[in-house]
Each structure stands twice: as C-alpha cells, then as structure tokens.
C-alpha cells in the first residue's frame, strides 16, 4: 500500500489554498495516486452543516476535517485539506493526532487579499456585513513551524507547487524523480 500523508493547507481566505490543493491533486491523480481533498467550504456544507463561525464551531469543524484526513492518510491516501483553520492551537492538536502531517502556510498579506477579493468577502467584512471574518474581525494565527511556507502574493502557483513538492521529497513523502514516492 502507498504511504499516505496529510497535507494541511492553512492561510486566510483568498490566499490560494484551494487552487494549490486542486493542482496537486490533479497531478497526483494523473500519476495514479489516491488523493482526496477536504475543502473547507465543501466540508461545511456536508460534514459540518449547522456550525457557525464562533471559535468553538470553527474548532469543531477543524477537528472533523483532521479526523477524516487522518483516517484517509493512515489508509494510504494523500489527504489534502484546504481550510482556513485560523487558530494555531487546534492545528497543533490535529498535528499531534496525525502520524504523517505536513503543514503548508499559504502566506499572503491582507492588503493583497483585499485587492484580489474574488468572492467580495473582505469588502463585506470591512463594511461590517460579515461578522467574525478571519483577518478582519476575527484573528488568524500564523503557523510558527510550518513545514512549507509559500508566499502566494509574490510566487506563481507553479513556483509554490515546486516548493511544496521539493519539501515533500526532502521529507520522504515523494520520490526524487517525479511526484511519486
């Protein structure tokens, strides 16, 4: 059985987590790897329906994502998460319960996120129309020891992907002559 692992993307809304997760998943599926993406928006619709955005509800949501990711990865699947997961303590809790865990911080300054605000969420949050919005009226706690940091305001997606794959190779999750182990 292939070695599974959890690739945990964290970063604020619009930082590029889902874009990078989808691109990696597509590459690995084309190579015949077993990959699942646990996207924050999709999980909220299906696994965490009814939860709000209080700290307690966000923590419950992240624990659920972590549980499913760990279940998948210990069964040989690459589990990729793409959820904001704004609180460091809950990310660290999930890390402690997950054997093969790699945190990727999609770093992008707030001013750039506001500029590229595709969904119009920052505009609404800044106008007070969205309460408890990460990075505006609710905190985002940057990781202190992420295995990978990609700076999505200055890197192309291809550069960020290359950084992630290189680090996964160095950690022993991927082989050196392609993206496969």
N, C-alpha and C positions, 0 to 999 in steps of 0.2 A: 504494500500500500504506500502511496505517496505520502510524504511528510506534509502535514497541514500546518498552517500558522494563521494567526490573526493579524491583519494589517489594519491598524486603528488610525484612521484619519481624524484629526481634530483641527479646528480653526473656525473662525467666525463665518457667518452667512455670506456667501458670495466669494469665499477665498479660493474656491476651485477643488474642494474635496471630492464632490461627485464627478466632476469632469475627469480628474486623475483616476479615481476608482473605476469608472467606466472604461477608460482607455486601457488600464492594466488588465481588467477582467477580460476585455475583448482579446488582447494579445495572448493571455494565458489560455483562454478557451480555444483559440485557434491552434494552440500548441497541444491541445488535448488535456489540459489540466482541469481539475474540478474546482470551480470557483463560484462563490456566492457573494453578492453584495447586499449588505444590510444598510440601506439608505435611510437616513433619519426621517425624512418625510413619509416614505413608504411604511416604515415601522410604526410611526404614529398613527397612520391610517388603519393598519391591520392588527399589530401586536399590542399597541399601547393606546388604542382608541379610548377616549374618555379622559385621558390625562391632560392636565393643563400645563402651564409653564411656570408654576411655582418651583422653588428649589427642590422640594420633596418630590413633586411629579417628574421633574427632569431627572433626578437621581434614580427613581424607579424605572424610567424609560431607559437610561443608560445601563442599569443593572440587567434589564431584559435583553438589550442588544448584546451585552457582554456574555450573558449566559448562552444565548443562541450561537454567538461567534465561537465561543469555547467548545460547545458541543460539535459544531461543524469542524473546527480545526483539529480536534483530537480524533476525528474520523477521516483524516486525510484530505480535507477540503481547505482551500485558501479562503478564509472568511475575511472579506474586506468591509469595514464599517466606514460610513461617511455620515457622521452625525456631529453636530457642533460640540457636544459634550463639554460644556463650558467650565465645569468645576474639576480642579486638579485632584481633589481627594477621591472623588468617585472614579475618575480614570485610573488612579493608582490602585484603588480597590479592585477594579476589573483586572488590571495588570497582574495583581497578586494572585488572582484565581485562574489565570490563563497561562498555561505552560509555555506556549510559543507566541509571544506578544511583541509586536513591533509598532511603536507609535510614530506616526508621521504628522508633524505640525505644518499645516498649510498656513504660512505666515503672510499676512497682508495688512498694511496699516489701514486704520479706519477711514482716512480721507480717500484712499483708493477704492475701498469697498463702497463708499458712498457714491463715488464717481461712476462705478460700474454697476450700480444697483439695478440689476436686470428685472427683479421682481417688484421694485418700488417699496420694499420693506423698510429700508433705512429712512426714506422720506417720510413714511407714515410714523415710524418710531420717533423721529426727531420732532414731528408735529404733535406728538402725544397721542396718536391714534392707536398705537400698539403699545401695550404695557409689557413690562418685563422682557424687553428685547435685548438680547445679548450684545454687549458692546456699546449700547446706548443707555438704557435704563437698568440693565442687569449686567453683572460682571462677566468677563471672560478671563479665566486664569490660564495664562500661557504655560505649557509644559516646561519643567525645569530640566528634564533629562530625556527628551525625545530622541529616539534612535536616528530619526531623519528630520531635518528641517528644510522645507522648500519655500523659497521666497517668491510667491506667485505674482507679486507686483512687478518683479524685475526679470523673472525667468519665463521662458516659453513653456508650455505644457511638456514639450519634448525634453527640454533641459531638466525639468522637475522629475519626469519619468526616469530619465537616465540616472539622476541622483538616487532615486528610490531603488531602482534595480541594482545599482552598484553597491549600495549599502546592504541590500538583501543577499547579494552574492558574498560580501565580506562576512556577514553573519551566518552564512552556511545554509540559507534557505533556498538559494538558486545556484545552479551551476555556473561556471565561468564562461561557457561558450554560447550561451543563449539565455533565455529567461527561465529555462527548465533546470531542475536540480540534476 
